[in-house]
Amino acid sequence: MKHTRTLLLAATLLGGTAVAAGATELSVILCGDARPADQAVVDKFQADNPDIKVSIEQVPWGTCQDKAMTLAAAGNPVGLAYIGSRTLLKLSKDDLIVPAEISADMVDKYQPGVLKTVSSGGKYWGYPHAFSTKALYINCDLVTKAGMECKAPETWADMIAMAKAIKEKDGVAGIGIAGKDFDNTMHMFLDFLYSNGGSVLNADTGEVTLDSPQTRETLQMYADILPYAEEGPTAWERDQMKDLFNDQKLGMYVSGPWARGQSKDAVPNMLVAPVPHGPSGASGTILITDSLAVFKQKDPAVQAAAQKLAAAMSSGDAQYDLDSSWGLTPIFQYEKLGVEKPYYMDDPFWAIFVNGISTGGPEPMVTDFKSLQGVFTAMIQGVMLGEGGSVDELVTQAAADLAEVK
């Protein structure tokens, strides 16, 4: 299989090809800094398709998605944009994007559940392009200092016991629980809900399934572990916990594969473990993707060019380069695409992030993501602040509110 350096060489050799007069102009928005794996594909695509002029704008993460959506709503859409899959349902309902043209042959090559993050009404509304799963990061020095063996907690009860020991014997927070009005507060809750056999929506009917014993057990676990969490959890979002973890002020927190690189120097004695499971399920994780969305165009040539480039950027070769170089959970089962030894194979670290996929669940697709986030924030903050009623009442209310959102 080709790799980024091969594509870069091809781009260098062919980069001088002139763009044909009267070429189709394809504007693209990508988020953050330019990524060599993506740029290599775009360069080769441009060389192979001189009748298409690709113009890429790299937009900071904080405004990237909003810019693409605002341009589309104003009737001036870009051809292709990198966008959070959570927005795809609204964009499709507003008739601003068109379905992704993912071949039947490629469908079964994706990791289980990935395409559920972009699916609605029997169609795929984006080309999955970045995928993350989650795991539990543990500071073993704090665990052993608290008098416990540093091993992966299999159950919530094990995790609570470890957090309690760290808090009571080390005097620091045993675990970080996100509670700020932010998307990863919901994401962290779903990591645990999916690790308890729970769900949010019926994948086929869209029916709200949040009002369940599994959700009540998950929210009760939050209530049980909060005494051993960081102070003022409603002020914290997940990514801020890295600093507490690196400063030896936090025993455990949930994050993605990128967290290993963020903490390996500050916390050299670190254990990465599957998300512990609850009483009603097996260890799982939320499945989150970002996608390449093709925006609806008046000019069919632009739309066709966007489909062609999106397919190239998310193809097996190109996607492998992005996943492996960027340190992402693999979107594809690359062994099915002919890679003899993918970067994640026979690696205990990557096994944790891959093994939870089959029992995980997607980020829910609704037309109003902000309101969805608000439903979960209200429920979680309700138990954190002791407001809004009992666990049973908070879950019942959240399900009723969610029925109004979707």
N, C-alpha and C positions, 0 to 999 in steps of 0.2 A: 504494500500500500504506500502511496506517496506521502510525503511529509511536507511541512511548511517550507523547508529549505529547497525542496524540489520545485514547489510552486513559485517561490521567490526567484529561482533561477530562470524558470520559464518566463516569468513576468519581465525580468531584466532583459532577456534575449529578444522578447517580442514587444517590449514597451515602446519602441520607437515607431510602431505601426501607426500610420496617420488615421485620424477619425474621418470617416467619409463625410463628404458634403451632404447637408440635408439629413444628418443622422437623427434618429429618435433620441430625445433627451430624457434621461431617467434620473430624477433626483432621489437621493437616499439620505435618511437620517439614521445615524448610528450613535449609541450612547457612550459617553466617557472618552477615554483616550483611544486612538487608533490601535487595533490589535493586529499584529503581523499576520496571523492566520487568516483573518477576514480580508485584509488588504491584498494578500497574495492572490486570493480567489478573484477579487475585483479586478486586479491588474491583468490576470490571465483572461478573465471574461472580456475585458475591454479589448485585449489584443485579438481574441478569437471572434469578436463581434464588432468590427469597426463601424458598423452601421448604427451602433448604440453608443451614445455618449453618457457615461455615468458620472454624476456629480455628487460627491459625498460630503455631508456636513456632520462633523463630530460635535455633538451637543452635550454639555455637562449632564451627569446623571439626574440631578435635581430637577431639571427643566426639560429633559429630552422627551419624555412621554407626553407631557402636556403640550409641547410645541407641535408634535405630529398630530395630536388629536385636535388642537385648535385650528391648525391649517385646514384639516379635513372638514371640520364643522363650518369653516368660513367659505368652503367651496374652492379652496386652492390646495388640494392634497399633494403630498409628495408621492412618488411612485411606490416606494418601499420604505418601511421604518422598523427599527428594532423597538419592541414594545412589550410591556408586561402582559402575559397571557390573560391576566385577570380582566383586562379591558376589552378583550375580543368580543365578548357577547354584546356589550353595549354598542361597539362599533358595527357589528353585524346587524343588530336590530335597527340602527340608524342608517343602514344601507351605505356605509362609508367604506367598507372593505369587501373583498370578494373571497370565496373559499380558496384555500391552498390546494394546489394540484399535487397531492402526495400519491405516488403510485401504489397500487395494491401490493406490489412486490416489496416495497419499503415498509409498509405498515407493520408487518410482523417482525421487522428488524429492530424496532424501537424497544426500549426497556418497558416492562409492564407498567401500564398506567400513565405513561408520558402523554400519549395522544388524548387521554381523557381531559388533560388540562387545556386543550384547544378545541374540544368537540362540543357541538350543540346542534340539535336537529339533524343528526346524521351527517354533518359536514365538519371538516377541519378548517378552522378560521385563521390559522397561522401555521408557519413552519417552525416547530420547536427548535430553538437555537442555543439556549443555555438552560441547564438543569441543575437543581440542587436538592439534596436530601440532608437530613440533620442527624446529629449524634450528641452524646453527652461527654463533655470535656471535664476531666477530674484532676485536681492538683493532688498528686499522691503524697507530697510532703505534708500537706495539711491533714490528710487522712491518717497517715501513720503517726503523726504527732498527736492526733486525737485518740490513738490507741486501737485503730482498726486496720485490718488488712486492706490494702488498696487493690480491690478487684471490682470488676464490673457489677453494679447492682442490677440484678435481673428483674426485680419487681419494684413497684412503687414503695412497698413497705421497706425494702432494702435501701432504696434511695432516701426515704425519710429518715431512717435510722442513721445513715451516713451524714446527712445534713445536720441532724440533731447533735451528733457527736462533735462535729466540727464547730458548731455554734457554741456548744456548752463547754468544750474543753480547749478550743483554740481562741475563742472570743471573736471570731469573724463569721461572716455570713456563710452558712453551709451551702446555699444554692442561690442562684439568681433566677428570679421569676419576673418576666416582663409584664408591666401593668400600665405603661404609658399609652395615651391615645395615639397609637401608631400601628402600622400593619403587622409588624412581627410580634405584637402582643397576641393577636389572633393566631398567627402562625405557630407560636410556641404552644398555645393551648391545643391546637390541632395536632401537633406532634404527639401529645399525650392522648388526645381523644382517639386518634387513629391507632395508637398503641393500646387501646382498650376496646377495639372492635366497633367503635362508634362511627357515625357519619353525619353529614350536614344536610345533603340533598340526595334524593334518589336520582342516580345517574340517567335513568331512562325516562322518568316522568317529571323530574324537577320538583317533586313533592318534598316538603321540609321534613327531615328525619331527625332533627336536632333534639326534639323532646323525647328523650330516651333514658333508660337506666344507665347506659354507658356515659352519657353526658353528665348525669348527676354524679356518678362515681368520679369522673374527672374533675369536676368543680369541687367536690368534697376533698379530693386529694390536694387541690390548691389550698383549701382552708386548713388542712392538716399540716401542710409543709410551710405555710407562711411564717410561723413563729421562728423558723430557722433560716429565713431568706434575708435579703438585704433590707435595710430600713427604707421606708417610703417607696414601696415597689411601684406605685402609680406614677412615679417620676422617672422610671427607668424603662428604656427600650433595650432589646437584646444586644445590639451591637455595642452599646455603652458598657456592657458588663465585661467586655474584654479587658478594659483598663483595671477594673477591680480584680479580675482574675490574675492579670499580670503583676499587680501590686501585692499579691498574696493576701488579698482581703476577701476572696471568694473561693469557696471550695469546688463548686461545680456550676456549669451552665450549659445550655443547649445551643449549638451553632453548626455551621456548615463546614465543609472540608478546608476552606480557606483559613479557618481559625487556627489550624496547626501551625501554619507559617507565622501567624500573628503572635503566637505565644511560645514558640519552641525555645527561644533564648531566655525569656523571663521565667518560664515554668518548665525547666528541662525534665523534671520527673512528672510527666503528664501521661494520663491514661485516657484513651478515647474509647468509648463504649457505646453500644446500641442504646437507643432511648428505652428506658425500663418500661415493662408492660404492666397494665392494670389487671384487675381480677377477671375481666371479660374479654381479653384479647391477647394477641401476640405483639411483640415489639414491631413498631412501624415508624412512619415518618410522613410529614407532609411532602407532597410532590409539587414543586414549584418550577415553572418554566417561564422564560422570556421567549418571545417569538419574533419572526420576521413576518410582518403583516403587509399584504398587497392591497393598496388603496384603490378604490373604484375610480376609473378615469373616463373622461369623455373620448379620449383618443385610445382606441383598442391596441394600437402599436405600443404605447407606453405601458399599458397593463400587461401585455404579453411579455414585454422586456422585463418588467418587474417580477413576473412569475418565473421567468428563466433565470434571472440572477438569484432570486430567493432559493430556487432549487439547487443551484450551484453552490451557494454558501452553506446550505444545510445538507449537502450530499455526504456520503460516507467518508470520503477522503478529507474533504474540507472540515467536516464536523469533528473528525478524529483529531486533526491538528489543533482545532480550537479547544476541545475538551481537555486534551493532554497538556497543552501549553498553558492554559488558563487555570488548570487545576479544578475542573468541574466534575461533578458526578456524570458518568457517561450517559448520553442520551440514547445511544444505540447499544445493542448487544453486538459489539464489534467482531466477536468471534464468528458471528453469522455473516459478516461482511468480508471475511477472509483474513482478518488480522490474526496472525498465529499466536501472539502473546500480547494482548492489550495491556496498557499501562496499569490497569486495575487488577489484573489477574495475578493470583498467588501473592497478593499484598494484603496482609491483615488489616491495615488501615483502610484501604479502599473497600475491602469486603464488608466492613461495617456500614458504609454508605450505600453499597449496592444491595446487600441482603435485605434491607428494610423496604425496598421498593415494592416487592410483591404484596406486602401487607399494609402498605401506605395508602394514602388517599390524596386526591387532587385539591389544590386551592379552589374553593367553590367559584363557579362561573355564574355571576349575576349581572344585571344591567347597571346596578348602582353599587360599585365596590365600596365607596366611602360609607354608605349606609350599612353595608354588611359589616365592615370594620367596626362601626359604631355599635352594632348589636353585640358583638363579642366583647368590645371594650366595656360596655355597660354591665354585662354579666360578670366579667372578671373583676372589674373595679368594685362591683357590688359586694362580692365576697371579701375582697381585700379591705374595704372600708366599713363592712358590716352594715351596708345600706341596701334597701330594695327588697328585703325579705330573706327567707331561708334559701338554701341551695335549691330545693324543689321549686320554690316560687321564682327564683332567678332564671332557672332553666325554662320553666313554663313561659315566662314573659319573653325571654330571648327567642324562643321558637315562634311565638305569636308575632313578635316584631319582624322576624326574618320572613315570615309569610307575606308581610306587607312590602318587603324590599325586593324580592326576587322577580 
